[in-house]
Amino acid sequence: MRKMLALILALTMLLSLAACGGGEDPKQTNAPAIGGNEDPILSQEDLEDIDDALDALEALMPEGWDENKYGAYIFHVWDSEFLPDCFPEAPEGVKVDQTTFKDYDHDTLNGDYSIGPLTYDSYEDYREYGVGFYATKEQLDTFVAAVEAKGMTGGQIEDGEWCIYEFFGNGWFMEIFANLMHNDQEYDYWVSVSATDNLFELPASISGIPLPQVGMVTYDHDNYTINDYTDGYEDVDFDLSSDTLPDEYYAAWFSYYCTVNQDAIDYAQQLKDLGWEVVWESDGEDGYRCCLQKDGVYAISNYYDYDCMLEVGFSDMVENLSY
């Protein structure tokens, strides 16, 4: 990450130098081009500074990295200096395959715009850092423990031929996918780790009702739609900053990933404190569920443990909030 910030600073320096000497709009002046007989727009000192900036850019580019339309990658290197802080160092003895990076302008080869339960509308909506490596069971356990030591919440959600772990915290979501290997006597697993950070702001409220301020959302709520059941089923544009909920035949949904069960309990309590009455409430093994009602509007605050997701919904009919 430090290399990326340094690269941006170097680019800014380069662009600033290129702009020096113009002063006014070039279309309105008779300033000579570089190389003319009069004083140049850029001095020799400026040109030397540009050369120094270009040298700095070249030095800052991670050695050995390659890039195509699907991302950047470097083989056989665990690039800890580039990876975000949610990634621990490589466990001792693992066999590193590659470090990868998908930026906002990189598409995906399989057209799947998701990381674990996080699904995005476009490749432009998220970036993804990754490492791939071969590990023994002990080395995999060491890596998982190191992720937890970073303050990440979560754990194993699947066990067997495929072991899947999901962690979140500090603005990051991480999925660890470990595939059991049967024909390798040295390593037990091929391990792929992917992490993404939050791009979109959390919506503040709907029709004056405060919304949860926890977790991650996967799309821009400035472009939000609600379900209109007036004539069947239709998505209708809805401005969260100014529009109010219809009188009838609607449902509005919000999904918050990287949350915990307590977040659903806390949001239901927030509504209770605002005068909402409980219609029904339960806290089972797979998560908390609550339905509330106020002034002809029903609300739900449900938690789904398997996706670490808090789901919030509003409607004039409780049936529209169950499926």
N, C-alpha and C positions, 0 to 999 in steps of 0.2 A: 504493500500500500504506500509506503514511503517513496518508492520509486515512481509510482504514478503521480503523487503530489509534486515531486521534483520535476517530473516531465511537464506537468501543466505549468509550473512556474517558469521553466525554461522556454516553453512556447510563448507564454505571455511576454517574456523579455524580448524574444525575437520579433513578435508583432509590434511591440512598443518601439523598438529600434527602427523598424521598417516605416513606422508612421512619423518618425522624427524628421524635421526639416520641411515638412509640407506646409505647416502653419495655416495656409488658406486652402480653399478648394482648388486643386490643380487645374480645373477647367477655367478658373478665373485669373490665373496668373501665367506669367511667361517663364516660370522656373525651368531651367534646362534639365534634361534627363541626365542620369548618371553617365559619365564619360564625355560630357560636352566640354566646351572650351571655358565656360564660366564656372563659378563655384558649384560643386556638385551638391545635390540634395543631401546625400549621405557622405560624411567625411571619411577619411581613411581610418580614423579611430573607430567610427561607427561600424565600418566594414570589418575591421578586426574584431570588434565586439560580436558581430553577427557570426563570424567564423568561430569564435570561442563558444557562442551559444550552440552552434551546430555540432561542434565537437562534444559539448556537454550532452546534447540530445543523443548523439551516437553512443556515448559512454553509458548513458542511463538506460538505454534499451536493454532489457534482460538478455544476456548472452545465451544463444542457443534457442531462443523462442522463435516459433513460426506462427503464421496467421493465415486464415482463409475466411470465406464468408460465414463459416459456422463457428468461428472462435479462434483463440490463440492457445498455443500449447508448447510445452517443452518436455521432451522425453527424458526419463531416467533421473529427474531432478525433483526434489521436494522443495519448492521455492518459498521458504518461510518468510523471506523478506517481502515478497509480493502478496502472499495470502493474508486475509484479514485476521484479526486477533482471535477470532473464535476457533481457528485451526491451531491445534497443538503442534509441537515439533514432531518429526517422524519418530515412531518408536524404534529403539535400537534393534537392528537385525532385519527389518522389513526390506523387501525388494520393491523399490519405487518404480512404477511404470511411467507416470507423467503427472504434471501439474497443468491444469486447464483454466481457461477464463472465457466466458461468454459475456460480452458487453451488450449494451442496449441495441447496438446496430448489427449484432450477429444473429442470424437465423439459427434454427436447429435442424439437424439432418433429417430427423423423423417427423418434424412438424408438430411435436408434442411440447406445448408451452406450460410445463408444470414441473414442480419439484415437490415430491411427496403429495400432500393434500392441497398444496397451493397451485391453482390453475389460473393462468393468465390468458387474456384475449389475444395477445400479440407478443412476438419476440421482443418488441420494443418496450414492453412493460417491466422487464426484469433483467438482472444480470446474475451470473452464476459462476462461483469459484469452485474448483474441484481438484481432488487428488485421487489417483488410483495406485494401489499397491497390493503386493502379496504379503500375507501375514499368517503366523500361527495363531491358534486360539488365544494363547497368552498375550501375544502382541496386539491382537484385536482388543482384548480386555484392557490392556494398558492404554490403548488409544481412547477407548470409550471412557475410561476413568479420567483421562486427561481432559476430555471434553467437559465432563461434569465438573472438574476442578476449575474450569474457566467460568463457572457460574451458570452454565446452561441447564435448563430444566427439561426433563423427558426421560427416555429410556427405550428399552426394547419393546417393539410392538408385534414382531413376528419372529418365530424361532423354527428352525428346521433346515432344509436344504438352502433356503434363503433366510438370512437373519437381517432384519431391518430395525434400525434405531432412528428415532426422531428426537431432536433437541431444539430448543429455542431459548432465546434470551439476549439481552443487550442489543436488541434490534435485529437479530439474525435468526434464520431458521436453517437447520442442518439435517440432512438425511444421510445415514450411513447404511450402505447396502453391501452385505457380505455374502458371497456365493460360495458354497462349500465345494471344494475341489477333491476329487477322488483319486486322481492319477499323479498327484504331486507329493512326493515323499518329504519334501522340505517344508512346504507351506500348506496350511489347512484351508485358507480362504483367499479369494480375489475380492478386494475391498474397494468400493467406489464411494467417495464422499462428495456431496454437493451442498453448497450453502448459498443463500441469497439474503439480501437485506430488504428493508421495507422502502418502497418507492412512494406509495400513495398516502395522503393524509387521512386520518380517521374522520368520518363525518361527525359533526357536532350535535345535530338535532334534526328531528323531523316534526313539522307542524308544532313547534314549541316544546316537543318532548325530548329531553336530553337522551343521547345515545351513549353506549359504552365507549370508554376511552382506553381500551386495552387491546393487545394483540396486533395483528397485521391484517389489512384488507388487500384484495388482489386487483382492484380496479379503481378508477378515478370516479368518485361520487359526484363530481361536478357534472358528469354525464350519467344521471341516474334514471331508472325507470321503475314504475310500480305496475303491478298486475291489475288490469281492469276487467272485471267479470260482467260488465253491463250487457254486452252482446257476445257471450262466449268468453274467449280468453285473448287478451291483447296487452302488449307492453306499451305503456304510455310514459312519455317524458315527464319528469318531475324535478323541479328546482327545489333542493333542500333548503336553500337560503330564503325562499319567499313563498312557495306554494304551501297550501294546507291540504290535509287529507280530504278526499271526497266524502260525501255523506254516506255513500253505500257502494257495495259491489267492488271492493278493492282489496288488495293485500300488498304490503310493503315488507321487504326482506333485507336483512343485513347479516353477513357472515364474518366472524372475527376468528382468524386462525392464530395459532401459537398462544392459546389461552389455557387456563386451568378451570377446574370445576368451580372453585370459589368465585371466579369472575361472574359466572351465571347467577350464583347466589347473591353476590353483592349487587348486581344490576337489578334483580328482582326486589331486593331490599330498598334500592334507590327509588324505584317506582312506588313501593309501599309507602315510603316516607313522603311521597308527593300525593298521596291520597288514593292510589290504586288499590283495589280490593282483590284478594286472591280468589280465583275461581276453583283451581285445583293446584296441587303442589306435591312433588315427590322427589326423592333423592336416592336413586337406585345404583346398582353396580356400574352401569355404563354412563351415569351422569345425572345431574340435576335437571328437573323439568318444572316449569311454573307457568301458569296462565293467569293473567290479571285482567281487570276490567275497570274502565273509568269513562263516564260520559259517552257511553255507546261505542267505545273503542276497546277492542280486545288486544292484549299484548302477550307475547310469549318470551321467556328467557330460558333457552334450552342449551344444555351442554352435551356434546358428543365426544366421549372419551377417545374413540378410535381415530378421530381426526383432530383432536385437541382444538375443537371448534365450538365457539359460542354462537348460537343462532338466535337472532332477535327478529320478531315479526309483529306487524300490526294489521288489524282488519276490523270491519264492522260485523263480521260473522266468525265465530270461533271455528266453524268448519273449514274456513279458508286457511286456517293456520295448522291444520292436521292433514297428513298425507301418508 
